[in-house]
Amino acid sequence: VQLQASGGGLVQAGGSLRLSCAASGSTFGTYVMGWFRQAPGKEREFVGSILWNAATLYADSVKGRFTISRNNAKNTVHLQMNGLKPEDTAVYYCAASLARSIYNDPGMYNYWGQGTLVTVSS
């Protein structure tokens, strides 16, 4: 599986961005898809993930501001980010897991995209 993330950029605090992740392969609909982020000097952290049936899990830090969606017919997953804060600045990665449940542990994800940079100015 190859993952290609896009949509990052520079935005002012309070603004919005929509990240996209395109996946190759015919079994996309069976994967758990996750979004993680890594700020400079920090460990990679869980943002949220979505099951094949659209069930979702979010980190407390983004709950109510970020929304994950997926389109299994188009092999895509999106991360809509609203109310962005400077502390949301990071490289955002999409990832795919073969597990059957949602996990916030990056070790449970089998495939990773290259990352897209989100910078939120104050």
C-alpha positions as CSV (number, residue, x, y, z in Angstrom):
1,V,0.0,0.0,0.0
2,Q,1.3,3.4,-0.9
3,L,0.0,6.5,0.8
4,Q,0.3,10.1,-0.5
5,A,-0.7,12.9,1.9
6,S,-1.4,16.4,0.6
7,G,-3.1,19.7,1.6
8,G,-0.7,21.1,4.1
9,G,0.3,24.7,4.2
10,L,0.5,27.9,6.2
11,V,-2.6,29.2,7.9
12,Q,-3.4,31.8,10.6
13,A,-4.7,30.7,14.0
14,G,-8.4,30.1,13.9
15,G,-8.2,29.1,10.2
16,S,-8.9,25.8,8.5
17,L,-7.1,23.3,6.4
18,R,-8.2,20.0,4.8
19,L,-5.6,17.3,4.4
20,S,-6.1,14.4,2.0
21,C,-4.5,11.0,1.8
22,A,-4.7,8.9,-1.4
23,A,-4.0,5.2,-1.1
24,S,-3.2,2.6,-3.7
25,G,-4.5,-0.9,-3.7
26,S,-7.8,-2.6,-3.9
27,T,-8.3,-3.4,-0.2
28,F,-8.4,0.2,1.0
29,G,-11.9,-0.3,2.5
30,T,-10.6,-2.9,5.0
31,Y,-7.9,-0.7,6.5
32,V,-8.0,1.4,9.6
33,M,-6.8,4.8,8.5
34,G,-5.1,7.1,10.9
35,W,-3.6,10.5,11.1
36,F,-0.5,11.3,13.2
37,R,1.6,14.4,13.6
38,Q,5.1,15.2,14.6
39,A,6.2,18.6,15.8
40,P,9.9,19.6,15.8
41,G,11.7,18.0,18.7
42,K,8.7,15.9,19.7
43,E,7.5,12.4,19.3
44,R,4.9,11.4,16.7
45,E,1.5,11.7,18.3
46,F,-1.9,10.3,17.4
47,V,-4.5,12.7,15.9
48,G,-7.3,10.4,15.0
49,S,-8.4,7.4,13.0
50,I,-11.3,5.9,11.2
51,L,-12.6,2.4,10.7
52,W,-13.9,0.9,7.5
53,N,-17.4,1.7,8.8
54,A,-16.6,5.3,9.5
55,A,-16.3,4.9,13.3
56,T,-13.8,7.4,14.5
57,L,-11.4,8.0,17.4
58,Y,-9.8,11.4,18.1
59,A,-7.1,12.6,20.4
60,D,-8.4,14.9,23.2
61,S,-6.3,17.8,21.8
62,V,-8.2,17.9,18.5
63,K,-11.6,16.6,19.5
64,G,-14.4,19.0,18.3
65,R,-12.0,20.7,15.9
66,F,-10.8,18.0,13.6
67,T,-12.9,15.6,11.6
68,I,-11.8,12.5,9.7
69,S,-13.7,11.1,6.8
70,R,-13.1,8.5,4.2
71,N,-14.3,7.6,0.7
72,N,-13.7,3.9,0.2
73,A,-14.7,4.1,-3.5
74,K,-12.0,6.7,-4.1
75,N,-9.4,5.2,-1.8
76,T,-9.1,8.5,0.1
77,V,-9.2,9.7,3.6
78,H,-9.5,13.3,4.7
79,L,-8.6,15.3,7.8
80,Q,-10.7,18.5,8.1
81,M,-9.0,20.8,10.6
82,N,-10.9,23.8,12.0
83,G,-10.0,26.2,14.7
84,L,-6.3,25.7,14.1
85,K,-3.9,26.7,16.9
86,P,-0.2,27.4,16.7
87,E,0.4,24.1,18.7
88,D,-1.2,22.2,15.8
89,T,2.0,23.0,13.8
90,A,3.6,19.8,12.7
91,V,4.2,17.4,9.9
92,Y,1.0,15.4,9.5
93,Y,1.2,11.7,8.4
94,C,-1.5,9.4,7.2
95,A,-1.1,5.7,8.0
96,A,-2.9,2.5,7.3
97,S,-3.4,-0.4,9.7
98,L,-4.4,-4.0,9.0
99,A,-5.8,-4.3,12.5
100,R,-9.5,-4.8,13.0
101,S,-9.9,-2.1,15.6
102,I,-8.9,1.5,16.1
103,Y,-5.6,2.1,17.8
104,N,-3.8,5.3,18.8
105,D,-0.4,3.5,18.9
106,P,1.7,4.2,15.8
107,G,3.2,0.8,16.2
108,M,-0.1,-0.7,15.1
109,Y,0.0,1.0,11.7
110,N,1.7,-0.9,8.8
111,Y,1.9,1.7,6.1
112,W,2.8,5.4,6.2
113,G,2.7,8.3,3.9
114,Q,5.4,10.8,3.4
115,G,3.9,13.6,5.5
116,T,2.6,17.1,4.8
117,L,3.6,20.2,6.7
118,V,1.0,22.3,8.5
119,T,2.1,25.6,9.9
120,V,-0.2,27.7,12.0
121,S,0.8,31.3,12.7
122,S,-0.3,33.2,15.7
